[in-house]
Structure formats: C-alpha cells, structure tokens
Amino acid sequence: MNQSDSRDRESVSSWHVALKILRYLEERPNAADTVEGIVEWWVPKQSIYEEAKVVQRALDDMVNRKWLLTNESSDARKHYRLNTDRIEEIRSIIRKAEDE
C-alpha cells in the first residue's frame, strides 16, 4: 500500500464519520459535546441507528425470500426465526459465500 492509498482511505473514513456526526446533529440541532463525548456517544449512537436500518433491510429481504419466518408478539414486535423448510437452500448459499 502506498502513502496515497492510505490518505485516500483516511479521507473516506473521515467523511463517513463526518456524515454520522451531521446526521446525529440534524436530529438534535442543539447538541454540543467534547471530542470525547462525540466519540463515546454521538458516533456510536448514529452508527447503531444506521446499522439497524441495514439489519431491517436484510431481515425484510430474507423474509421475502422465505428464509425467515416472522411472528408478531403481544407487544406488536416482530420475532424472526429460521424457515427450516428452506434449510438446504440456506446451507448451499452459506457454502457458496464461504467459497468466494
């Protein structure tokens, strides 16, 4: 890896962190904190929020493919579980992904 590649990666990484901070502040325009507080609270909280959106999209996709089944609990939250009728297809997908 050359020095230019390293700087490019750092620049992209900084930009991703900047976007997390801006998204956090967009929802909380009066927030203020130190660098330590931002590292401890803002960035992880925004990362978790963004990751939750990615996880939800993945779950929706797996339900649509019938790899997962859902049940709604009494508090109206969905619970996800494996569709064991599709286990061989799922195993095949996992093996293929591991071979790549």
C-alpha positions in Angstrom: 0.0 0.0 0.0 1.4 3.4 -0.9 1.0 6.6 1.0 -1.6 8.0 -1.4 -3.8 4.9 -0.9 -3.6 5.4 2.9 -4.5 9.1 2.7 -7.4 8.2 0.4 -8.8 5.6 2.9 -8.3 8.0 5.8 -10.2 10.7 3.8 -13.1 8.4 3.1 -13.2 7.2 6.7 -13.2 10.8 7.9 -16.0 11.6 5.5 -18.1 8.7 6.8 -17.6 9.9 10.4 -18.4 13.5 9.4 -21.7 12.2 7.9 -22.5 10.3 11.1 -22.0 13.5 13.1 -24.0 15.6 10.8 -26.9 13.1 10.8 -26.8 13.0 14.6 -26.9 16.8 14.8 -29.6 17.1 12.2 -31.9 15.2 14.6 -30.5 17.0 17.6 -29.6 20.6 16.5 -29.0 21.8 20.0 -26.5 19.1 20.9 -23.0 20.1 21.9 -20.1 18.0 23.3 -16.4 17.5 23.6 -14.5 15.2 21.2 -14.5 12.6 23.9 -18.3 12.8 24.2 -18.8 12.7 20.5 -16.6 9.6 20.2 -18.4 7.9 23.2 -22.0 8.9 22.4 -22.7 10.6 19.1 -20.8 8.4 16.6 -21.8 5.0 18.2 -25.4 6.0 18.6 -25.6 7.1 15.0 -23.8 4.0 13.8 -26.2 1.8 15.7 -29.2 3.7 14.2 -27.7 3.3 10.7 -26.8 -0.3 11.3 -30.4 -1.0 12.5 -31.7 0.2 9.1 -29.3 -2.1 7.3 -30.3 -5.0 9.5 -34.0 -4.3 8.9 -33.5 -4.3 5.1 -31.6 -7.6 5.4 -34.4 -9.2 7.5 -37.1 -7.9 5.1 -35.1 -9.4 2.2 -34.7 -12.8 4.0 -38.4 -12.8 4.8 -39.3 -12.1 1.2 -37.1 -15.0 0.1 -38.8 -17.1 2.7 -35.6 -17.9 4.5 -37.0 -16.4 7.7 -40.5 -16.6 9.2 -42.0 -13.9 11.4 -44.3 -14.0 14.4 -45.8 -10.9 16.0 -45.8 -10.9 19.7 -48.4 -9.4 22.0 -46.5 -6.1 22.1 -46.7 -5.9 18.3 -43.0 -6.5 17.8 -41.9 -9.0 15.1 -39.8 -12.0 16.0 -37.7 -13.6 13.3 -36.8 -17.3 13.0 -35.3 -19.7 10.5 -37.7 -21.3 8.0 -36.4 -24.8 8.5 -38.2 -25.9 5.2 -35.5 -23.9 3.4 -32.5 -25.1 5.4 -30.8 -26.9 2.5 -31.1 -23.9 0.3 -29.7 -21.7 3.1 -26.8 -24.1 3.7 -26.0 -24.0 0.0 -26.0 -20.2 0.0 -23.7 -20.1 3.0 -21.2 -22.6 1.5 -21.1 -20.7 -1.8 -20.5 -17.4 0.0 -17.7 -19.0 2.1 -16.0 -20.4 -1.1 -15.9 -17.0 -2.7 
